[in-house]
């Protein structure tokens, strides 16, 4: 398995960057201009809207640290990974992202974020 593209490291660094100029640089290295981002709270399109959403998130939650908590599982132009948000008091919030990469496999063009862990199946699995 080949190493994950650098865009993933830059994207994580952008979530943790408080200097808006540096955040913009990291996002430009990470995502396509027409990136789509969807999670339970947002559904946005475009790099500028993505940056505005990130800055609003930082303003709302304060000094938190976002960490990737899993390896990047990747095939073709798709990837998934788990992450967590940690507040200064140790409170943690987890989720995972499913993403699509552009045709060059160097920038993210779509992010679908999910909050929390998946619930166990309450029925017998099919098959």
N, C-alpha and C positions, 0 to 999 in steps of 0.2 A: 504494500500500500504506500502510495506516495504521500509526502507531507502535505498538510493542509495549506492552501494559499495564504499568503501574508495578509490578505484582506481581513481574515478573522482576527488576527492579533490587533490590527489597526482599529477594527470596529469595537473590540472590547476596550481598547485604550481610549477611544472617543467617548464611550459611556462614562468613563472615570475622569475625563479631562474637564477642568473647571475654567480654563482659559478659553474663551469663545473662539479666538483666532486659531488656536491649536486644534480645538475640537473640529472646526470647519476643515482644516487641512487633513486631519485623520479621516473624517467622513469622506472627503473627496478621494482619498486613497482606497476607501473601503467599498463604496457603493456606486451604482450607476446613477446618472442624473435623473432617471425616471423610476428610481427604486420605489417599491410599494412596501409598506409596513402595516401589518394588521395584528392586533392583539385584542384582548377583551375591552380595552379602553379606547383604542385608536384604530382608524382606518385612513391612512394618508398615502399620498403619491407625490413623489418628487424629492430631490435632495434637500431643497430649502425647507420644505415642510417637515422632513425628517429631522433636520438640525433644530428647527424651532421646537419640535416635540421633545427632543432630547434636552434642550435647555429648560423647557417648562417642567420636565420631569425632575431635573436637578434642582430647580427652584422649589418644587413642591416637597421633595423628600429630604433635602438637605445633604449633609456630608455622609453619603453612603459609599460603599465599595461594591462594585459588581465584579464577580469572578466567574469564569467558566469552570464547571465542576465535573466535566466529563471530557473524554476524547472527542474529536470531531469525527463523526461517522459519515463517510462520504461515498457516493457512487454517482457516476455520470456527472450531471450538473447540479446535484442535490446534496444537501448535508443537514445534519441535525446535531445538536449538542445541548447539554444542560447548563444552567447558570443559577447563580444565587445573588441576592442583594443582602448585604450585611450593614446594619446600622451600628453606630458607635457603642450602643448598649449591648450589642451582641445579638439582637433580634435578627432572624434570618427569614427570607422569603425566596422560594425556589420556583423555577419554571424551566421550560425548554423552548428552543427555537427550531423550526424547520425552514430551511432557506434554499433558494435557487441562485445559481451563479450565472453570469453572462456567458456568451459563447466562447470567450477566451479563458474562462475559469479563473479570472483574476479579480473580479468584483462581484459583490452581492447585488442581485436585482430584485429579490423578493425575500421578505422576512415575515414568517407567520409565528407569532409568539403565543405561548400557552402558559398559564399560571398554575402552579402546583403540580403534584404528581398525579398520574392517572389512577383512577379508582379501580379496585379489583372487579373483575367480572362477577356479577351476581347470578349468572346462569351458567349451565354447562356449555363449554365451547362447542361450536359446530364441528361436525366431522368426526 
